[in-house]
Amino acid sequence: MEPRPDSLAEVARRVLRGGSFGMELADFLDGFRELPGDEAFREEPPLLDGQVGNGRWKDAYLAAVAEHLAGLHGLKKWPWMRDPRRSLDEPSFSCRSPAARLFLLKDSPAAFKSRNLFVGANSLDRV
């Protein structure tokens, strides 16, 4: 069994090799607190846009995850996190109902909102 990804760059590489974005990201988040400093974000993940389905969305999500976690844990925010290719042109909501969308507009963490991603504040929580 392969060890957990130790960086978001490794998450992206595994997705490019056919791994599940959700599973790889979840594995990364499960081990994140055990990683040293800001090593998890230092290396820029390869862009997934044009390589895998919903690649642009995944690129934006990885940048949002990195910026959000870096802010929460006082880690360095690397330049790749602000690359405009890692943002969406149109808003993307994690649910379809109009009432829920209003909630997400208010509740989404800033790192996600700035990339046109609207998710629940607890979307990165792991058990």
Buried (B, 14 or more C-beta within 10 A) or exposed (E): EEEBBBBBBBBBBBBBEEBEBEEBBBBBBEBBEEBEEBEBBBBBBEBBBEEBEEBBBBBBBBBBBBBBBBEEEEBEBBEBBEBEEBBBEEEBBBEEEEEBBEBBEEBBBEBBBBBBBBBBBEBBEEE
